[in-house]
């Protein structure tokens, strides 16, 4: 069983479109994350979320919004896609908040905006 | 806010030991030090975590001096499959969005 899964693995779309990336974890974790990895391999956190609190990276445009239907899912919705949104997006989860909790990452979704 | 600094790249040969040092001068009292490994086209994978002194598991060792301002990841007897990017992470990403994994250290193992 895959611990953290994402769909789709690849997403090619045009500027201005709205798209969603889905993430599911079957680890029973309370905290989930979305990361963006750019072409230079920098991996930056976008959001962290558990059933109590959403913490948003304020540098993330409000076109990006996380949506969590339940504890096991944290989807990423992107409005009005731009060329600069092209990147690999990773979902992750951990048992709880805190630097002492290991994060488990999904396989990534490569988003290409044309 | 504990910013980390690590080398951009390192080259090694099969069978050698690889040591990657990460500087984190502003580490907070309750921060753990965590290392992740990332292969191409995959998500990062946890390698090892420590708070102080030395930690060893089946994959690596982590050495942390008393002042905790740096840490060294040691990969014993590397193989070609250890070629990857290694990230040093200090602090709680879930509570401090200013943190990031940075660019990591690209380790290339040659035959």
Backbone of each chain as ProteinMPNN parsed JSONL, in Angstrom:
{"seq_chain_A": "XXXXXXXXXXXXXXXXXXXXXXXXXXXXXXXXXXXXXXXXXXXXXXXXXXXXXXXXXXXXXXXXXXXXXXXXXXXXXXXXXXXXXXXXXXXXXXXXXXXXXXXXXXXXXXXXXX", "coords_chain_A": {"N_chain_A": [[0.833, -1.191, 0.0], [0.539, 2.201, -0.845], [1.85, 4.851, 1.009], [1.587, 7.685, 0.934], [-0.2, 9.134, -1.53], [-0.553, 10.679, -4.742], [-2.51, 12.331, -7.2], [-3.031, 13.883, -10.36], [-0.064, 12.226, -11.746], [1.237, 13.554, -13.724], [0.531, 16.708, -15.14], [-0.631, 18.677, -17.581], [-1.436, 21.787, -18.75], [-3.197, 24.772, -19.819], [-2.436, 28.272, -19.602], [-4.375, 30.233, -17.377], [-6.286, 28.365, -16.813], [-8.102, 26.384, -14.336], [-7.078, 24.074, -11.918], [-6.83, 20.974, -10.071], [-4.982, 19.114, -7.656], [-4.805, 15.989, -6.205], [-4.386, 14.52, -2.952], [-3.713, 11.812, -0.847], [-3.356, 10.169, 2.256], [-2.605, 7.177, 3.96], [-1.756, 6.732, 6.493], [-2.758, 7.487, 8.854], [-2.048, 9.923, 9.843], [-1.952, 13.196, 11.374], [-1.181, 15.625, 10.338], [-0.736, 17.361, 7.313], [0.929, 18.376, 4.259], [1.773, 20.685, 1.638], [4.195, 21.043, -0.866], [6.331, 22.915, -3.041], [8.499, 22.311, -5.687], [10.939, 23.797, -7.471], [12.562, 24.413, -10.666], [15.206, 24.605, -9.978], [15.483, 22.877, -7.977], [14.885, 23.714, -5.43], [13.034, 23.181, -2.549], [10.131, 24.145, -1.274], [7.924, 24.904, 1.389], [4.416, 25.161, 1.115], [1.918, 25.004, 2.358], [0.826, 23.955, 5.603], [-1.204, 21.683, 7.354], [-3.515, 20.645, 9.777], [-6.099, 19.017, 11.666], [-6.728, 21.065, 13.195], [-5.576, 23.505, 12.486], [-4.656, 25.678, 9.826], [-1.727, 26.53, 8.308], [-0.314, 28.981, 6.47], [1.975, 29.681, 3.906], [2.861, 32.838, 3.455], [3.903, 33.836, 1.17], [2.836, 32.46, -0.853], [0.737, 32.699, -3.62], [-2.725, 33.752, -3.517], [-4.145, 32.344, -5.306], [-3.704, 29.753, -4.973], [-5.087, 27.172, -3.116], [-5.593, 25.108, -0.351], [-7.575, 22.204, 0.225], [-9.349, 20.275, 2.438], [-11.135, 17.514, 2.677], [-11.316, 15.512, 4.559], [-9.415, 13.989, 7.254], [-7.545, 12.399, 6.003], [-7.05, 13.387, 3.528], [-5.706, 15.979, 1.505], [-6.19, 18.282, -0.718], [-4.978, 20.23, -3.467], [-5.884, 23.177, -4.858], [-5.746, 25.134, -7.736], [-6.157, 28.256, -9.092], [-6.583, 30.132, -12.128], [-4.131, 29.534, -13.642], [-0.634, 30.17, -14.089], [2.369, 30.66, -16.074], [4.605, 30.534, -14.407], [3.831, 28.799, -12.478], [4.537, 26.314, -13.14], [6.033, 23.403, -12.06], [7.179, 20.868, -9.748], [4.948, 19.408, -7.581], [4.686, 18.413, -4.285], [3.067, 16.363, -1.981], [2.851, 15.773, 1.515], [2.947, 14.056, 4.684], [2.751, 13.972, 8.271], [2.956, 12.618, 11.587], [2.252, 14.475, 13.508], [2.442, 18.007, 14.238], [5.669, 19.57, 14.447], [9.241, 19.523, 14.764], [10.314, 17.121, 15.318], [8.973, 15.119, 14.095], [8.845, 12.796, 11.572], [8.508, 13.3, 8.076], [6.468, 12.032, 5.501], [6.605, 11.644, 2.106], [4.735, 12.123, -0.926], [4.744, 10.887, -4.369], [4.906, 13.026, -6.053], [3.655, 15.578, -8.301], [3.972, 16.566, -11.504], [3.564, 19.603, -12.807], [2.83, 21.303, -15.703], [2.554, 24.304, -17.258], [1.306, 25.789, -20.075]], "CA_chain_A": [[0.0, 0.0, 0.0], [1.264, 3.459, -0.905], [1.547, 5.616, 2.203], [1.088, 8.978, 0.489], [-0.4, 9.072, -2.984], [-0.996, 11.909, -5.394], [-3.005, 12.219, -8.575], [-2.315, 12.991, -11.279], [1.384, 12.285, -11.686], [1.598, 14.605, -14.665], [-0.593, 17.578, -15.454], [-0.276, 19.691, -18.562], [-2.621, 22.617, -18.916], [-2.918, 26.083, -20.384], [-2.573, 29.443, -18.73], [-5.716, 30.695, -17.109], [-7.156, 27.27, -16.362], [-8.137, 26.004, -12.922], [-6.811, 22.642, -11.78], [-6.663, 20.445, -8.717], [-4.141, 17.948, -7.43], [-5.329, 15.294, -5.034], [-3.424, 13.822, -2.102], [-4.306, 10.946, 0.169], [-2.405, 9.403, 3.07], [-3.256, 6.096, 4.705], [-0.915, 6.504, 7.663], [-3.436, 7.949, 10.061], [-1.376, 11.129, 10.322], [-2.8, 14.354, 11.644], [-0.7, 16.826, 9.655], [-0.396, 17.198, 5.892], [1.662, 19.514, 3.716], [2.048, 20.807, 0.208], [5.464, 21.657, -1.192], [6.609, 23.189, -4.446], [9.908, 22.194, -6.027], [11.137, 24.473, -8.747], [13.544, 23.809, -11.578], [16.511, 24.599, -9.319], [15.368, 21.854, -6.942], [14.514, 24.224, -4.114], [11.784, 22.582, -2.087], [9.577, 25.1, -0.315], [6.602, 24.552, 1.889], [3.328, 26.065, 0.742], [0.901, 24.941, 3.412], [0.74, 22.798, 6.48], [-2.593, 21.65, 7.8], [-4.067, 19.506, 10.492], [-7.525, 19.221, 11.922], [-6.89, 22.23, 14.053], [-5.045, 24.772, 11.997], [-3.995, 25.791, 8.539], [-0.658, 27.532, 8.305], [-0.099, 29.314, 5.071], [3.132, 30.454, 3.542], [2.276, 34.078, 2.945], [4.421, 34.152, -0.168], [2.078, 31.695, -1.84], [-0.401, 33.474, -4.147], [-4.009, 33.232, -3.057], [-4.714, 31.464, -6.341], [-3.513, 28.395, -4.465], [-5.856, 26.945, -1.905], [-5.705, 23.709, 0.072], [-8.919, 21.816, 0.651], [-9.264, 18.994, 3.137], [-12.45, 16.944, 2.971], [-11.179, 14.733, 5.79], [-8.049, 13.972, 7.766], [-6.661, 11.629, 5.132], [-6.937, 14.033, 2.221], [-5.445, 17.411, 1.391], [-6.098, 18.575, -2.14], [-4.47, 21.557, -3.803], [-6.617, 23.766, -5.969], [-5.029, 26.287, -8.284], [-6.959, 29.056, -10.015], [-5.911, 31.036, -13.081], [-2.741, 29.076, -13.714], [0.36, 30.999, -14.765], [3.549, 29.919, -16.511], [5.491, 30.348, -13.267], [3.341, 27.732, -11.59], [5.126, 25.047, -13.579], [6.924, 22.884, -11.025], [6.719, 19.594, -9.193], [4.267, 19.636, -6.311], [4.725, 17.241, -3.429], [2.246, 16.287, -0.781], [3.515, 15.018, 2.571], [2.195, 13.979, 5.932], [3.487, 13.574, 9.462], [2.049, 12.228, 12.664], [1.778, 15.697, 14.148], [3.354, 19.132, 14.019], [6.88, 19.54, 15.259], [10.421, 19.148, 13.986], [10.718, 15.754, 15.649], [8.122, 14.173, 13.384], [9.268, 12.473, 10.213], [7.522, 13.537, 7.031], [6.377, 11.052, 4.426], [6.275, 12.376, 0.895], [4.161, 11.46, -2.084], [5.636, 10.782, -5.526], [4.983, 14.292, -6.773], [2.855, 15.862, -9.496], [4.674, 17.53, -12.362], [2.625, 20.505, -13.453], [3.388, 22.105, -16.792], [1.583, 25.291, -17.739], [1.756, 26.275, -21.395]], "C_chain_A": [[0.873, 1.249, 0.0], [0.855, 4.312, 0.283], [0.921, 6.968, 1.856], [0.991, 8.925, -1.034], [-0.919, 10.397, -3.503], [-1.515, 11.578, -6.775], [-3.346, 13.605, -9.094], [-0.809, 13.071, -11.072], [1.917, 13.37, -12.61], [0.34, 15.411, -14.994], [-0.103, 18.669, -16.387], [-1.53, 20.49, -18.866], [-2.217, 23.987, -19.441], [-3.085, 27.18, -19.343], [-4.032, 29.818, -18.571], [-6.668, 29.615, -16.624], [-7.097, 27.106, -14.845], [-7.93, 24.493, -12.839], [-6.68, 22.259, -10.318], [-5.735, 19.252, -8.729], [-4.628, 17.304, -6.134], [-4.227, 14.582, -4.27], [-4.17, 13.03, -1.044], [-3.203, 10.252, 0.946], [-3.182, 8.375, 3.89], [-2.489, 5.744, 5.974], [-1.585, 6.909, 8.958], [-2.808, 9.196, 10.654], [-2.348, 12.289, 10.488], [-2.403, 15.597, 10.848], [-0.322, 16.505, 8.221], [0.176, 18.499, 5.351], [1.575, 19.508, 2.19], [3.343, 21.579, 0.035], [5.525, 21.922, -2.686], [8.108, 23.077, -4.659], [10.116, 22.771, -7.417], [12.252, 23.806, -9.558], [14.945, 23.764, -10.979], [16.539, 23.658, -8.131], [15.117, 22.398, -5.54], [13.134, 23.693, -3.745], [11.235, 23.471, -0.985], [8.174, 24.723, 0.104], [5.588, 25.61, 1.471], [2.299, 26.156, 1.863], [1.232, 23.786, 4.354], [-0.64, 22.858, 7.13], [-2.836, 20.436, 8.664], [-5.49, 19.875, 10.891], [-7.783, 20.428, 12.816], [-6.54, 23.549, 13.368], [-4.418, 24.652, 10.619], [-2.944, 26.88, 8.65], [-0.235, 27.749, 6.864], [1.223, 30.066, 4.913], [2.616, 31.708, 2.848], [2.823, 34.486, 1.587], [3.674, 33.394, -1.255], [0.889, 32.53, -2.325], [-1.733, 32.881, -3.708], [-4.755, 32.475, -4.149], [-4.59, 29.994, -5.925], [-4.327, 28.234, -3.188], [-5.913, 25.452, -1.583], [-7.133, 23.422, 0.524], [-8.841, 20.417, 1.235], [-10.643, 18.471, 3.462], [-12.45, 16.088, 4.233], [-9.708, 14.63, 6.141], [-7.066, 13.293, 6.821], [-6.399, 12.299, 3.79], [-6.617, 15.52, 2.354], [-5.202, 17.707, -0.074], [-5.609, 20.007, -2.335], [-5.204, 22.062, -5.021], [-5.906, 25.02, -6.425], [-5.921, 26.987, -9.3], [-6.058, 29.858, -10.953], [-4.424, 30.729, -13.206], [-1.867, 29.99, -14.544], [1.575, 30.144, -15.137], [4.476, 29.596, -15.336], [5.028, 29.3, -12.274], [3.896, 26.369, -11.989], [6.19, 24.605, -12.588], [6.459, 21.481, -10.679], [6.135, 19.885, -7.81], [4.232, 18.332, -5.526], [3.763, 17.42, -2.257], [3.029, 15.466, 0.246], [2.616, 14.957, 3.789], [3.147, 13.622, 7.066], [2.496, 13.335, 10.584], [1.435, 13.45, 13.34], [2.716, 16.824, 13.747], [4.585, 18.971, 14.897], [8.047, 19.016, 14.462], [10.871, 17.727, 14.285], [9.846, 14.705, 14.979], [8.574, 14.023, 11.95], [8.139, 12.75, 9.235], [7.617, 12.465, 5.961], [5.851, 11.771, 3.189], [5.602, 11.487, -0.149], [5.134, 11.485, -3.252], [5.75, 12.065, -6.338], [4.038, 14.364, -7.965], [3.599, 16.923, -10.293], [3.651, 18.332, -13.136], [3.347, 21.33, -14.504], [2.294, 23.025, -17.315], [2.115, 25.878, -19.043], [0.978, 27.528, -21.818]], "O_chain_A": [[1.837, 1.338, 0.761], [-0.334, 4.486, 0.548], [-0.117, 7.349, 2.396], [1.983, 8.699, -1.727], [-1.621, 11.133, -2.81], [-1.025, 10.664, -7.438], [-3.892, 14.423, -8.354], [-0.333, 13.904, -10.3], [2.919, 14.02, -12.314], [-0.758, 14.867, -15.108], [0.741, 19.485, -16.018], [-2.568, 19.922, -19.203], [-1.032, 24.316, -19.497], [-3.786, 27.02, -18.343], [-4.82, 29.73, -19.512], [-7.734, 29.915, -16.086], [-6.195, 27.604, -14.172], [-8.531, 23.731, -13.596], [-6.45, 23.101, -9.45], [-5.703, 18.478, -9.686], [-4.833, 17.971, -5.119], [-3.259, 14.1, -4.856], [-5.123, 13.512, -0.431], [-2.221, 9.797, 0.36], [-4.251, 8.655, 4.432], [-2.557, 4.618, 6.468], [-1.037, 6.696, 10.04], [-3.007, 9.498, 11.831], [-3.398, 12.357, 9.85], [-3.204, 16.52, 10.702], [0.333, 15.498, 7.949], [-0.055, 19.575, 5.901], [1.34, 18.479, 1.556], [3.574, 22.605, 0.675], [4.87, 21.254, -3.485], [8.897, 23.664, -3.919], [9.547, 22.298, -8.401], [12.799, 22.774, -9.169], [15.782, 22.975, -11.418], [17.504, 23.64, -7.367], [15.13, 21.642, -4.568], [12.195, 23.755, -4.538], [11.801, 23.544, 0.106], [7.352, 24.287, -0.702], [5.88, 26.805, 1.479], [1.872, 27.242, 2.256], [1.831, 22.786, 3.959], [-1.167, 23.933, 7.416], [-2.415, 19.329, 8.329], [-6.009, 20.919, 10.497], [-8.926, 20.752, 13.138], [-7.147, 24.583, 13.648], [-3.749, 23.671, 10.294], [-3.239, 28.01, 9.039], [0.147, 26.82, 6.151], [1.539, 30.966, 5.69], [2.009, 31.634, 1.78], [2.277, 35.373, 0.93], [3.861, 33.658, -2.442], [0.112, 33.019, -1.505], [-1.861, 31.667, -3.546], [-5.877, 32.017, -3.932], [-5.276, 29.119, -6.454], [-4.257, 29.071, -2.288], [-6.242, 24.636, -2.444], [-7.802, 24.268, 1.117], [-8.331, 19.492, 0.603], [-11.268, 18.927, 4.419], [-13.478, 15.959, 4.898], [-8.853, 15.126, 5.408], [-5.873, 13.595, 6.847], [-5.594, 11.804, 3.001], [-7.177, 16.221, 3.196], [-4.131, 17.416, -0.606], [-5.803, 20.871, -1.481], [-5.153, 21.452, -6.089], [-5.513, 25.861, -5.617], [-6.384, 26.368, -10.258], [-4.929, 30.209, -10.611], [-3.574, 31.568, -12.909], [-2.296, 30.52, -15.57], [1.782, 29.059, -14.593], [5.06, 28.514, -15.278], [5.75, 28.956, -11.339], [3.742, 25.39, -11.259], [7.136, 25.342, -12.31], [5.485, 20.973, -11.234], [6.772, 20.535, -6.98], [3.807, 17.292, -6.03], [3.675, 18.484, -1.645], [3.784, 14.567, -0.122], [1.65, 15.71, 3.908], [4.21, 13.044, 6.844], [1.353, 13.788, 10.538], [0.257, 13.457, 13.696], [3.673, 16.611, 13.002], [4.547, 18.325, 15.944], [7.879, 18.166, 13.587], [11.721, 17.186, 13.579], [9.976, 13.516, 15.272], [8.674, 15.0, 11.207], [6.972, 12.478, 9.515], [8.707, 12.047, 5.569], [4.803, 12.416, 3.219], [5.859, 10.287, -0.242], [6.226, 12.041, -3.141], [6.606, 12.17, -7.217], [3.673, 13.347, -8.555], [3.825, 18.035, -9.816], [2.958, 17.808, -14.008], [4.356, 21.976, -14.219], [1.241, 22.569, -17.76], [3.231, 26.394, -19.099], [1.222, 28.072, -22.896]]}, "seq_chain_B": "XXXXXXXXXXXXXXXXXXXXXXXXXXXXXXXXXXXXXXXXXXXXXXXXXXXXXXXXXXXXXXXXXXXXXXXXXXXXXXXXXXXXXXXXXXXXXXXXXXXXXXXXXXXXXXX", "coords_chain_B": {"N_chain_B": [[14.384, 31.134, 13.844], [15.908, 28.763, 12.065], [18.292, 28.75, 9.856], [19.803, 26.774, 7.336], [22.982, 25.729, 6.054], [24.625, 24.05, 3.542], [26.935, 22.108, 1.561], [26.858, 22.518, -2.005], [27.382, 20.431, -3.779], [28.846, 17.123, -3.899], [31.322, 14.778, -4.736], [31.969, 11.288, -5.003], [33.361, 7.95, -4.671], [32.451, 4.554, -5.262], [32.156, 2.558, -2.335], [33.445, 4.296, -0.661], [33.372, 6.489, 2.227], [31.005, 8.973, 2.807], [30.74, 12.222, 3.939], [28.621, 14.734, 4.938], [28.363, 17.99, 5.853], [26.32, 20.158, 7.681], [25.513, 23.448, 8.427], [24.006, 25.168, 11.07], [23.573, 27.68, 12.649], [21.715, 29.11, 14.134], [20.084, 27.403, 15.54], [17.265, 26.376, 17.416], [16.406, 25.687, 20.855], [14.533, 23.595, 21.066], [14.624, 22.372, 18.614], [14.863, 19.705, 16.302], [17.207, 17.892, 14.25], [17.059, 16.938, 10.992], [17.538, 14.715, 8.3], [17.005, 14.279, 4.843], [16.621, 12.31, 1.879], [16.645, 12.521, -1.621], [15.767, 11.039, -4.605], [15.973, 11.317, -8.2], [12.938, 12.339, -9.692], [11.369, 11.493, -7.605], [9.753, 11.766, -4.37], [11.144, 13.361, -1.402], [12.848, 11.364, 1.058], [12.878, 10.245, 4.355], [15.896, 10.012, 6.19], [17.457, 10.112, 8.612], [17.354, 11.259, 11.999], [18.177, 13.532, 14.63], [18.925, 14.844, 17.915], [21.002, 15.509, 19.694], [24.455, 14.621, 20.184], [25.277, 11.453, 18.921], [23.658, 9.624, 16.392], [22.685, 6.563, 15.003], [21.597, 4.57, 12.318], [20.415, 1.943, 10.141], [21.084, 2.98, 7.74], [22.595, 5.368, 7.855], [24.769, 7.604, 9.743], [24.524, 10.155, 12.182], [26.157, 12.928, 13.306], [26.352, 15.132, 15.932], [27.615, 17.976, 17.33], [28.312, 19.279, 20.651], [27.474, 21.971, 20.84], [25.543, 22.087, 18.953], [25.452, 23.574, 16.607], [26.05, 22.694, 14.159], [25.858, 19.824, 12.009], [26.7, 16.497, 10.973], [26.155, 14.356, 8.38], [26.786, 11.029, 7.831], [27.525, 8.732, 5.406], [28.148, 5.466, 5.104], [30.418, 3.571, 3.142], [29.471, 4.054, 0.33], [27.306, 3.372, -2.47], [26.55, 3.178, -6.009], [23.838, 3.62, -6.073], [23.356, 5.408, -4.093], [23.562, 7.882, -5.069], [22.138, 10.972, -5.053], [20.093, 13.726, -3.911], [20.71, 15.351, -0.887], [19.134, 16.575, 1.907], [19.341, 18.824, 4.581], [17.553, 19.571, 7.43], [16.278, 21.8, 9.767], [14.284, 22.634, 12.468], [10.764, 23.443, 12.731], [8.799, 22.826, 10.225], [6.09, 22.788, 10.044], [5.151, 24.827, 11.501], [6.532, 27.076, 10.829], [6.645, 28.763, 8.134], [8.66, 29.995, 6.828], [10.817, 28.425, 6.728], [12.646, 26.129, 4.696], [13.521, 23.411, 2.537], [15.713, 24.091, 1.114], [18.388, 23.913, -1.331], [19.79, 21.622, -1.018], [22.36, 19.0, -0.94], [23.942, 17.717, -3.649], [24.905, 14.545, -4.135], [27.154, 12.657, -5.884], [27.921, 9.486, -6.827], [30.514, 7.627, -8.109], [31.626, 4.893, -10.171]], "CA_chain_B": [[14.438, 30.641, 12.465], [17.204, 28.109, 11.901], [18.66, 28.569, 8.462], [20.857, 25.779, 7.182], [23.922, 25.873, 4.959], [25.314, 22.808, 3.233], [27.592, 22.208, 0.24], [25.975, 22.317, -3.155], [27.603, 19.116, -4.38], [29.986, 16.323, -3.476], [31.576, 13.6, -5.55], [32.617, 10.204, -4.279], [33.466, 6.687, -5.399], [31.844, 3.42, -4.572], [32.913, 2.004, -1.234], [33.973, 5.331, 0.217], [32.46, 7.107, 3.192], [30.671, 10.349, 2.442], [30.319, 13.04, 5.082], [28.035, 16.007, 4.527], [28.182, 18.831, 7.026], [25.292, 21.193, 7.589], [25.632, 24.478, 9.463], [22.721, 25.738, 11.522], [24.019, 28.473, 13.793], [20.602, 29.671, 14.913], [19.186, 26.322, 15.948], [16.548, 26.645, 18.661], [16.558, 24.653, 21.874], [13.659, 22.447, 20.858], [14.697, 21.917, 17.223], [15.548, 18.493, 15.901], [17.929, 17.956, 12.982], [16.558, 15.832, 10.187], [18.103, 14.608, 6.951], [16.185, 13.588, 3.856], [17.282, 11.914, 0.638], [15.72, 12.573, -2.743], [16.201, 10.537, -5.905], [15.267, 11.991, -9.296], [11.538, 11.998, -9.966], [10.722, 10.94, -6.415], [9.673, 12.655, -3.23], [12.178, 13.141, -0.39], [12.644, 10.225, 1.958], [13.552, 10.42, 5.638], [17.063, 9.163, 6.427], [17.859, 10.032, 10.003], [17.044, 12.447, 12.793], [18.826, 13.544, 15.931], [18.856, 16.069, 18.702], [22.366, 15.799, 20.123], [25.455, 13.533, 20.146], [25.354, 10.64, 17.711], [22.562, 8.709, 16.092], [23.037, 5.647, 13.917], [20.616, 3.571, 11.912], [20.938, 1.01, 9.139], [21.42, 3.709, 6.524], [23.551, 6.461, 8.045], [25.027, 8.104, 11.098], [24.4, 11.61, 12.312], [26.994, 13.423, 14.376], [25.947, 16.476, 16.353], [28.48, 18.434, 18.426], [27.617, 19.749, 21.846], [26.827, 23.267, 20.64], [24.454, 21.832, 17.987], [25.434, 24.574, 15.526], [26.266, 22.006, 12.895], [25.66, 18.376, 12.09], [27.337, 15.807, 9.854], [25.551, 13.108, 7.941], [27.821, 10.125, 7.337], [27.039, 7.584, 4.636], [29.289, 4.539, 5.029], [30.569, 2.68, 1.979], [28.401, 4.386, -0.611], [27.201, 2.667, -3.737], [26.01, 4.022, -7.071], [22.443, 3.915, -5.763], [23.294, 6.496, -3.111], [23.551, 9.149, -5.799], [20.868, 11.617, -4.738], [20.205, 15.015, -3.226], [20.536, 15.177, 0.548], [18.674, 17.82, 2.521], [19.42, 19.009, 6.029], [16.409, 20.373, 7.847], [16.246, 22.106, 11.188], [13.132, 23.446, 12.811], [9.423, 22.892, 12.549], [8.189, 23.343, 9.005], [4.637, 22.885, 10.154], [4.816, 26.053, 12.208], [7.33, 28.203, 10.364], [6.676, 28.607, 6.688], [9.865, 30.597, 6.264], [11.802, 27.375, 6.533], [12.506, 25.363, 3.464], [14.547, 22.394, 2.402], [16.879, 24.6, 0.412], [18.77, 23.207, -2.556], [20.389, 20.354, -0.651], [23.682, 18.624, -1.442], [23.884, 16.665, -4.656], [26.007, 13.594, -3.996], [27.318, 11.802, -7.059], [28.82, 8.374, -6.57], [31.026, 7.065, -9.37], [32.19, 3.536, -10.067]], "C_chain_B": [[15.828, 30.075, 12.221], [17.472, 27.872, 10.426], [19.806, 27.587, 8.39], [21.711, 26.093, 5.972], [24.638, 24.559, 4.765], [25.936, 22.935, 1.848], [26.617, 21.899, -0.881], [26.129, 20.913, -3.722], [28.827, 18.444, -3.786], [30.097, 15.128, -4.409], [32.266, 12.539, -4.713], [32.702, 8.986, -5.185], [32.845, 5.579, -4.559], [32.748, 2.904, -3.461], [33.471, 3.029, -0.27], [32.915, 5.8, 1.207], [32.237, 8.555, 2.762], [30.163, 11.079, 3.682], [29.834, 14.393, 4.591], [27.769, 16.817, 5.792], [27.181, 19.944, 6.738], [25.492, 22.17, 8.746], [24.268, 25.045, 9.799], [22.981, 26.52, 12.801], [22.892, 28.945, 14.701], [19.616, 28.614, 15.378], [18.561, 26.641, 17.3], [16.643, 25.435, 19.591], [15.726, 23.413, 21.586], [13.673, 21.918, 19.42], [15.42, 20.582, 17.091], [16.221, 18.718, 14.549], [17.553, 16.715, 12.186], [17.198, 15.871, 8.799], [17.17, 13.786, 6.075], [17.03, 13.322, 2.607], [16.25, 11.989, -0.48], [16.387, 12.063, -4.016], [15.433, 11.275, -6.986], [13.86, 11.442, -9.48], [10.841, 11.303, -8.797], [10.619, 12.011, -5.34], [10.802, 12.383, -2.253], [11.807, 12.001, 0.546], [13.467, 10.455, 3.207], [14.744, 9.477, 5.731], [17.307, 8.991, 7.912], [17.523, 11.342, 10.705], [17.76, 12.367, 14.125], [18.634, 14.864, 16.643], [20.245, 16.479, 19.197], [23.178, 14.509, 20.077], [25.384, 12.769, 18.839], [24.147, 9.73, 17.607], [22.99, 7.829, 14.925], [21.847, 4.757, 13.604], [21.213, 2.721, 10.795], [21.411, 1.707, 7.873], [22.578, 4.673, 6.728], [23.812, 6.702, 9.518], [24.92, 9.622, 11.076], [25.183, 12.041, 13.533], [26.617, 14.872, 14.681], [26.836, 16.904, 17.512], [27.657, 19.041, 19.549], [26.891, 21.079, 21.632], [25.677, 23.21, 19.626], [24.412, 22.852, 16.846], [25.754, 23.973, 14.169], [25.93, 20.534, 13.1], [26.29, 17.757, 10.852], [26.627, 14.492, 9.595], [26.67, 12.247, 7.366], [27.172, 8.924, 6.668], [28.2, 6.612, 4.466], [29.269, 3.74, 3.735], [29.46, 2.896, 0.946], [28.471, 3.519, -1.857], [26.593, 3.616, -4.767], [24.579, 4.469, -6.749], [22.278, 4.983, -4.689], [23.383, 7.862, -3.771], [22.175, 9.791, -5.659], [21.153, 13.022, -4.203], [19.88, 14.792, -1.758], [20.225, 16.535, 1.18], [18.824, 17.76, 4.037], [18.291, 19.953, 6.432], [16.416, 20.554, 9.354], [15.036, 22.983, 11.472], [11.834, 22.787, 12.407], [8.759, 23.545, 11.349], [6.699, 23.561, 9.166], [4.208, 24.161, 10.858], [5.59, 27.267, 11.723], [7.52, 28.083, 8.858], [7.926, 29.202, 6.074], [10.963, 29.558, 6.075], [11.618, 26.723, 5.175], [13.602, 24.313, 3.459], [15.791, 22.941, 1.712], [17.193, 23.767, -0.808], [19.429, 21.875, -2.255], [21.796, 20.174, -1.19], [23.506, 17.487, -2.428], [25.122, 15.792, -4.523], [26.021, 12.695, -5.23], [28.343, 10.74, -6.734], [29.214, 7.75, -7.911], [31.635, 5.688, -9.124], [33.71, 3.572, -9.999]], "O_chain_B": [[16.809, 30.817, 12.176], [16.957, 26.93, 9.825], [20.674, 27.559, 9.262], [21.231, 26.651, 4.985], [25.199, 24.008, 5.712], [25.516, 23.774, 1.051], [25.678, 21.119, -0.719], [25.146, 20.276, -4.101], [29.72, 19.097, -3.247], [29.094, 14.545, -4.818], [33.054, 12.854, -3.822], [32.192, 8.983, -6.306], [32.737, 5.667, -3.336], [33.965, 2.822, -3.63], [33.921, 2.678, 0.821], [31.724, 5.538, 1.041], [33.178, 9.262, 2.402], [29.266, 10.601, 4.377], [30.563, 15.111, 3.906], [27.041, 16.38, 6.683], [27.21, 20.576, 5.682], [25.624, 21.762, 9.9], [23.475, 25.361, 8.911], [22.647, 26.07, 13.897], [23.095, 29.155, 15.897], [18.439, 28.907, 15.586], [19.237, 27.114, 18.214], [16.923, 24.317, 19.16], [16.175, 22.295, 21.839], [12.825, 21.105, 19.052], [16.467, 20.368, 17.703], [15.849, 19.623, 13.801], [17.712, 15.588, 12.654], [17.372, 16.938, 8.21], [16.627, 12.761, 6.487], [18.009, 14.014, 2.331], [15.108, 11.566, -0.303], [17.42, 12.575, -4.447], [14.354, 11.806, -6.724], [13.634, 10.233, -9.427], [9.842, 10.609, -8.985], [11.306, 13.031, -5.392], [11.371, 11.291, -2.261], [10.635, 11.716, 0.789], [14.638, 10.824, 3.119], [14.638, 8.295, 5.401], [17.36, 7.87, 8.417], [17.423, 12.394, 10.074], [17.935, 11.285, 14.687], [18.235, 15.864, 16.047], [20.616, 17.65, 19.127], [22.614, 13.423, 19.942], [25.426, 13.369, 17.764], [23.684, 9.151, 18.589], [23.593, 8.312, 13.967], [21.174, 4.255, 14.505], [22.417, 2.792, 10.545], [22.064, 1.093, 7.029], [23.451, 4.784, 5.867], [23.19, 6.112, 10.401], [25.197, 10.271, 10.067], [24.921, 11.592, 14.649], [26.574, 15.718, 13.789], [26.821, 16.271, 18.568], [26.459, 19.282, 19.404], [25.811, 21.29, 22.184], [24.932, 24.177, 19.47], [23.384, 22.962, 16.179], [25.73, 24.666, 13.152], [25.745, 20.072, 14.226], [26.401, 18.404, 9.81], [26.515, 13.637, 10.473], [27.419, 12.702, 6.502], [26.381, 8.201, 7.274], [29.15, 6.916, 3.744], [28.213, 3.287, 3.293], [28.621, 2.023, 0.726], [29.524, 3.01, -2.24], [26.174, 4.723, -4.431], [24.169, 5.57, -7.116], [21.157, 5.412, -4.413], [23.288, 8.888, -3.096], [21.17, 9.226, -6.091], [22.305, 13.435, -4.068], [18.898, 14.128, -1.422], [20.962, 17.506, 1.004], [18.476, 16.768, 4.677], [18.11, 21.011, 5.829], [16.542, 19.594, 10.114], [14.803, 23.97, 10.775], [11.82, 21.707, 11.815], [8.23, 24.653, 11.432], [6.112, 24.417, 8.504], [3.036, 24.535, 10.816], [5.325, 28.382, 12.171], [8.425, 27.402, 8.376], [8.224, 28.938, 4.909], [11.926, 29.791, 5.345], [10.537, 26.776, 4.589], [14.505, 24.341, 4.295], [16.834, 22.288, 1.736], [16.353, 22.996, -1.271], [19.609, 21.066, -3.166], [22.356, 21.074, -1.814], [22.987, 16.425, -2.085], [26.243, 16.24, -4.765], [25.021, 12.06, -5.566], [29.489, 11.046, -6.406], [28.363, 7.398, -8.727], [32.091, 5.371, -8.025], [34.349, 2.523, -9.91]]}, "name": "protein", "num_of_chains": 2, "seq": "XXXXXXXXXXXXXXXXXXXXXXXXXXXXXXXXXXXXXXXXXXXXXXXXXXXXXXXXXXXXXXXXXXXXXXXXXXXXXXXXXXXXXXXXXXXXXXXXXXXXXXXXXXXXXXXXXXXXXXXXXXXXXXXXXXXXXXXXXXXXXXXXXXXXXXXXXXXXXXXXXXXXXXXXXXXXXXXXXXXXXXXXXXXXXXXXXXXXXXXXXXXXXXXXXXXXXXXXXXXXXXXXX"}
